[in-house]
Amino acid sequence: MDIGTFWAELPGPGRRALEEAGTSVLIRQGAFLMRQHNRSSQVYVLRSGAVEVWVDRAGERVILDVLGPGDLVGELEAVDGGVREASVEALTPVQALVLPADRFRTVLNGDPEWVWAVAGVLAERLRDANELRISHFPDDAERRLGTRLIRLFARFGDPADGALVVRLPVSQQDLGRWAGMGRRKVAQILAGKRVRGDLTVTRNSITARSPDVLHRLADDAGPDIAAPEDPS
């Protein structure tokens, strides 16, 4: 699964213009870049680390996405000036380029081609949202979990001793919150014969013996998952 990022799609002159207009910041693990229901006046381009995008529903955390290097945060609010619909929390220490939303819009207005990088982000997220909706009707818990894992490995997977490893503090409960199921259901799927022994989730890492197990779980015959691109 190839997940294009905003930074990868933005032409070189656009990158340089944003770097000149923005400020590089370091964000500690556990800090919030944005909070649900608050107005957001800043846009972030992630350069390293990972953030979790989540909403509160009756006291329960519902995870919407996990974003990493090259990804864009706050683009919707930059477009419409609306209230933030989700919180964005640093899963790890994060380095990011940050700039006010109005300055972000001004930079992108410098060349119509640059706006297409934002359009690509929105299109990819819409496709992913549609995939989740499809796998809910009829209910297909394995496919939902598989697609979430494929996204994680596409963004953060690193080769290690013939396997692929995501080194993030994403638990079985977190995966369930992201895929729309309970932790017990996640554990049941991981123990099932389709992936047993080929996929392990620990406190600070997820290991897949090969991309095949992820595609098998998602019932997807897609291409192998490549390591994430360097956003620099």
N, C-alpha and C positions, 0 to 999 in steps of 0.2 A: 504494500500500500504506500503510495507516494503522497505525502501531505506537503503541498507547497506552502511556504511561509511568506509573509508580507515582505520581509527583508530580502529574501531570495528573488522575489518577483519584481522588486523595485529597481529600476535602472540605476547605474552608478551615480549619475548626477543628482538623482533624487535622494540617494543615500547621503551624499555629501551635504546636500542642502539641509536635510534633517539633522545631521550631526552638528552643523553650524548653528542651527536654530535651537537645539535641545541641550540638555545637561545630562551627563552620565552620573548615575546614582547607584549606590549599593544599598540593598534592602535586606534586612536580617530575616532569617527563617521565622515564620509565624507572624510576621507583620502583614498588615493589610495594605494593598495598593488602592483598593476601592471597597466601599461597603454598600450592601444592598439598601435601596431606598434613599440613598444620598445622591445629591447632584455631583457629577464628576466633571471637573474642569481640566483634567489632564489626560494625556495619551502616553502610553508606555510602549516602547519597542524592546522586547526582551532580548538580551545579548547572551546571558548565561543563566543557568538555574531553571527552576520550574515553579509554576504557580497553579493553584487549584481554583477553579471557578465554581461557586456553589451558591445555592439559595436556601433560605430557611422556610420550611413548610410545616407549620404547627409544631415548631420545636425540633424538627428533624432536618438534618443536613441532606440536601439532594445535590449531588455533584453533576455539573454540566460538562466540564471539560478539564483537562490538564494541559497547560500550554508551556512551551519551552522556547529555546533560542530561535530568534527570528520572528516569533509570533507577535501579534499586535493586541493590545489591551486598551479598551476605552473608545474604540472606533465608532460604535453606535451613538454614544453620547456626543462625540465630536460632530457627528452628522446632524443629529436632531436636537441636541441640547437638553435631552430628557433626563429623568431620574434613573440612576443605575438600578438595573433589575436583578443584579447578582453581586455577591461579594467576590473579591479576588484576593487570595491569601498566598503568601510565599511558602511553598513546600520545602524549599531549600534556600540558602543564601542566593540572592538574585542580583545580577547586574543588569541595568536597563538604561535606555535613553528615554528621558521624560521631557515633555514640553506641553505648554498650555494648548487646549483644544483649538482655540482660535488661531494660534500660530501654526499648528499642524495643518489646519485647513488652508492657511495662507501659503504654506510651502507647497502643498499638493496642487494648488491652483496655478503654480508656476509652470506646469506642463500637464496637459490633459492626459498624457500617457501614464503619469504617475498615479492617477486616480484608479487606474485599472488594477493596481496592486491591492488596493483596498477592496475593490469589487471581487477580486479573486478570493480574498479571505472570507467575505460574506457568502459567496457562492459555495465554497467548500463546507462552511459550517451549516448552511442550509441543506446540503446533500447529506451530511452526517445526521442532522436532525430527522430528515426523512427516513434514513436507514433505521434509526431507532423506532420510529413510528411503525414502519413496516414490520419489524420483528416483534412488535407488541400484538399485532393482529395478523394471523393467529399468534398466540404467545409462544415465543421461541427463546427461552432463557439462555440456552447455550450460544445461540447466534448473537444475542445482545452482549453477553460477556466476551465472546470472541472478538467482536468488532471493537469493544473498548480496549482490549489487550493489544489488538493490532495497532490502534492509534498510539498507545503508549510506546510500543516497540518501534514504531516508525519514527517517533520523535526522540526517544531516549535510549533505544537499544544499542548496546555495545557488544562486540564479539568477545568471548572469554572461554578459552579452552574448548573450542568447537561448539559452544552454545551462544545464546544471546542473553544479555542481562540488562535489566532496567534497575538502576540503583537509585530508587526513590522510596520514601516512607509511605507507600500505598498499601494498605492492609486489605485483607479479604472483605472486611466491612466497607472500606472505601470503594472497592470494586463493585460491591453490591449496591451501594448508594448511587454509583454512576450508571450501573446497568439496570437499575430498577428491580432489585430483588434483595432478600435478606442475606446475612452472612452465611447462614446454614446452607442456603441454596448454592452459594458460591462454592463452599466446601464440598458439597455433594457433587457438583460438576467437576471440580478438580480431582476428586477421587474416582470419577467414572472411568470406564475402560477406554473411552475415546482419547483421554489425555493423561491418564494415570502414569506417573513417573516421568512424563515428558515436560511437565509444567509445574513449577513450585513457586509459592508465594510466601515469603518470610517478612519479618518486620520492616526491613529496609531494602529489600530487593525482590525482583521477580525474574525467574530464570526459565527460558524455553530452550529445549535441546536443539530445536531448529524452527525456522518459520513455518514449516509444514504443520506443526501442532496447532499453531494459532489459526491458520487458514482452515484446518480440519474442524476446529471448534466453531468457527464462524460459518462453516459450510460454504467456504469461499475458495475458489481455485485461482486466486490472484497471484501476482509475482512475488518473489522473495522480498523480504523487508530489508532495505538498505540502511546503513548507519546514517544518522542525521547529518545534514550539511552543516559546516562551520558558518555561523552567521556573520563572521567578520568580513 
